[in-house]
Structure formats: C-alpha cells, structure tokens
Amino acid sequence: MKNDLSKLSDFAPTRRQFLGLGLVAAGAAAFNVVPGFELLASAQAAVPAAAQKIADHFSSVKSMSGEFVQFGPKGEQTGGKFFLERPGKIRFNYDGASNFKVISDGKSVVILNKKMNTSDLYPLSKTPLKLLLDDRIDLSGDRVKSVKEEDDLTTIQLSDKQVFGNARITMMFDPKTYDLRQWTITDAQGKDTTVMIFNTKEGVSFAPDTFAIDYTANRELNTKTR
C-alpha cells in the first residue's frame, strides 16, 4: 500500500494526545470512520464470516514493520517507523527532534520523550491497543460493536468497556488482500487519533531489545521529577 505522505509536519504527540489514542498511536477528526456503521443488533448477532476471516489472517501475522503517518484529534500530522510482534509488542519511532518513542513489551506501554525528559508507563491490558495486538483477534461476544463490509474496505470496531471504559478501536482492512490499512482509536471523550501504515513487511525479525522497556530508568526518572 502506497500513500502520498510527503510534507509531514515535525510534530510529536503530547502525553494527553497519546492517551487519546487509548494509550497508543492511532483517527483523524478529518477522517471520521464512525458514521454509517452497521451496528450489530446484539452481542449474539452473527459476525460476517468474511470479517472473521480477515481478522484471522491479521492475527496470523506474527511480525511486521513499516512506516506510519498519524493524524491527531485536531488534524496534527506526524510520521515515523513502526515494528510489531504478536502478541502484545509494538514500537513507534516518531520523526522529529523530540526523539519521541512509544514501546509496548507485551505487558506495559511506555511513552518516551527525550527532549522533555519524560517517561510515562501504563499497563497494556488497560488500552484498546491490546485488542490490536492480541494473539488472536476474536470477533465473538460483546467486544464487536460494528462491522461494515464494502467493496474496497472492511471496517471492524471493537471495545471492551469493562477494561478500558468508553474507548474503542476501529480497524480497516483491504477485503481482497486482508491487509490492515489503518486503525483509529477513539478515547472516552470521543476524540479520534488515526494511524495509517504503508510500505509494510511481514515475517520480519527484530533485535532482542527492540521492544525492551527500561523499568529501572523509568522509575528513577519519575522519582527525580516528583
């Protein structure tokens, strides 16, 4: 998948904006994917077989790398490179002077901003990102809020109110190749952040420390700044 993503602004998301991702990058207010959804009538409503097939295919992708562009709630743009390893691991290296990074090691998510000398840690299990990174994306039960099938796009919206409140994640797939095109995370205040991915490679290997979080450094830094 190729997109014209030139002329990205040198923008690094703030901690509040990252929280708006549901504790990880992902909706553009300018790209509103919520209207027009075909809501499932109930928790027992049948999920289209094609949607589950797409979700199963994406679940089978155990590792992936590529580039991304992120749109914030106010239309802010930034980009960078990402690395994903299932289950639970992802890393975003943002472009720009701030040297901003977001890393999940399968248990926690850390937001690193070396320019501001901040390091914020959150449990992965309390974020919608967990649904994207699960070993298998299960579309059964209450988590599926809507599925929309179109000729050029299949859109699946998931949430888990008991775990992360009113936040939700919306994933958009190519119905022919089953490739993930982008995802949007909507926070509890209804603000969207979208991540579009491109130039992706599957089945890649990573250095052992790619998804490592330095818990000692995080603890020491936050002890000093209190």
Secondary structure, DSSP 8 states (H G I E B T S, - for coil): ------S-------HHHHHTTTSS----TTS---TT--B-SSTTS---HHHHHHHHHHHH--EEEEEEEEE-TTS-EEEEEEEEETTTEEEEEE-STT-EEEEEESSEEEEEETTTTEEEEEEGGGSTHHHHHSSS----GGGEEEEEE-SS-EEEEEE-HHHHTT-EEEEEE-TTT--EEEEEEE-TTS-EEEEEEEEEEES----TTTT---HHHHHHHHHHT-
